[in-house]
Amino acid sequence: MLTARFDDLRPGRKRSFGFGEPVGTVVAHTRDEVQAAIIEADRIAQEGFWLAGMISYEAAPAFDSALTTAPASSFPLVSFNVYETVINDPEHVDGSGRVTKWTPNIDEATYVSHIDQIRESIRQGDTYQVNYTLRMRGRLDGDAQALYRDLIVAQSGGFGAYLKLEGWQLVSASPELFFRWDRSGKLVTRPMKGTTRRGRFTDEDNKLVDELITSEKERAENVMIVDLIRNDLGRVAEFGSVAVSELFAVEQYNTVWQMTSEIEAQARPDVGLYDVFAALFPSGSVTGAPKAATMGIIAALEQVPRNVYCGAIGVLAPPTSYAPRAQFNVPIRTVLVESRSREAEYGVGGGITYDSTSGGEYAEAMLKTEVLGKSTERFTLLETMRWDPDSDGIWLLERHLDRLANSGRYLGFSLDLDAIRTALVGLSLDDVARIRLLANDNGFSVESTKLVEQRSPVRLEIDVVPVDPRDWRLFHKTTSRQTYQDAARRHPGADDVVLINSEGNITETTIGNLAVEIDGTWYTPPITDGLLPGTYRAELLEAGQLRERSISTEDMRRCEKLAVINSVQGWRDAVLD
């Protein structure tokens, strides 16, 4: 059984390692013990051991008495497990783990009042930015390691960490690097500041990214924290070595886009691990600026400890390893579980500036909790195509490949598009066939079956269970087809079923797009109503044979003609039963 593991799930960088039973521990419960504990942990690592552990946010005053926090709880300020060996690519546990009934520790009215107080502090010049947070609380049902497995899959970030400490379990799906300290002495930090939601499809996603990158508020927040961390690094850096290596980069995660910047420096030869923490801790991205004054405001408003949230979780490696000397994440997107009571806590928040609105900040905080309920369903991208000797192979091949590439980028899949194209172009069949392509991070497969032409007209029935147009799965063709299968089961006598959205407009059928003739013009529902961007649909729109508009069920019932369209069966007239 693992007592610690670390996972990087970023595309192209995937790596996992873990540790079994520890051979020792290093723990500090009081601020007076913090310095000695960190120096001891560093010494043990230099003697050839691995250490995995954490530093609580409430340890901050031990590094600088000017830093203020809420009173510490029974949670340790420093805790490291000591290990002799590392386990590469460990398997995840089976089973399930989830937290039931997450409840915020404050109501929205209190949150709004606190934001107003922060804005007043900014107006008076006491601070420039405050990273204000709240706590979601619930109870763990099942296995904490299973919860960790599901959270890191839902987040797909680079700095996942699970730790089992005495009396506690830490489940962190953090996307944020606190610092990496290489053997050469190079220190790298990568603070996150700036968030927006993911779109449902590529065009919407790109628009949201552009809005994030050009947002004066988000850029100002990011620059403020970059300047703070540059100054912090200067306390342990060789003169002139502090540099911003990347500014305003945008990183993709399953539920949000995050703006990040990277600052690096060369540590002086006399610097030890305690010195690095004394200079940087806690990360400016989770406090605000100026750090000391702002932490006082945070303590007065939040009034409860953050514990590991916004502290640091990481690994110290022995000199004989290829790993960095030390690497720590910033524990955001992190669940703290008290092992005996199984009570769970999840911190969430954001940077507040004078331009912030209480409603907008509360919405952003709630957005960051979506990873807690994100589906971890395993699925594969799917393309179904028509191979026809009259079309010299696959009909609409380029449109299928473009859609596949767009969905792959959206989902963070690493697809070998050149190999997929080669396999599809190289097909040689005797007759018209249905081609089924499955593709994901692990590769792809292609299979063909004889195509049976379906009858026309298609007899349609309208479903009564609406789809949610906010559901990203509607816009990408995958093996996750429960919505369509359920609709088909509800209408066993129909050839196909028309889906509707929560606005009462039609969207698509279970196997194709819809075309509706109204007043002599053929229309199809817009993508934003919640439907798959079909390849034949795109072809007809580009040719001017279809136009987009929302279509109510009443519009459909009164229409002159009706058709179901897809790239396998083409255009088929339809009737509504």
Beta strands, then each sheet from edge to edge (+ up, - down):
strand 1: 4-8
strand 2: 15-19
strand 3: 24-28
strand 4: 50-55
strand 5: 78-83
strand 6: 87-88
strand 7: 97-104
strand 8: 129-142
strand 9: 159-165
strand 10: 168-174
strand 11: 177-181
strand 12: 186-190
strand 13: 192-197
strand 14: 243-252
strand 15: 256-266
strand 16: 288-289
strand 17: 312-316
strand 18: 326-329
strand 19: 334-338
strand 20: 343-352
strand 21: 381-388
strand 22: 393-394
strand 23: 433-440
strand 24: 443-450
strand 25: 458-462
strand 26: 496-500
strand 27: 506-509
strand 28: 513-518
strand 29: 521-524
strand 30: 547-548
strand 31: 561-566
strand 32: 570-576
sheet 1: 6+ 2- 1+ 9- 10+ 19- 20+ 8- 7+
sheet 2: 6+ 2- 1+ 9- 10+ 19- 20+ 8- 16+
sheet 3: 3+ 5- 4+ 17- 18+ 11- 12+ 15- 13+
sheet 4: 3+ 5- 4+ 17- 18+ 11- 12+ 15- 14+
sheet 5: 22+ 21- 23+ 24-
sheet 6: 27+ 26- 25- 32- 31+ 28- 29+ 30+
end
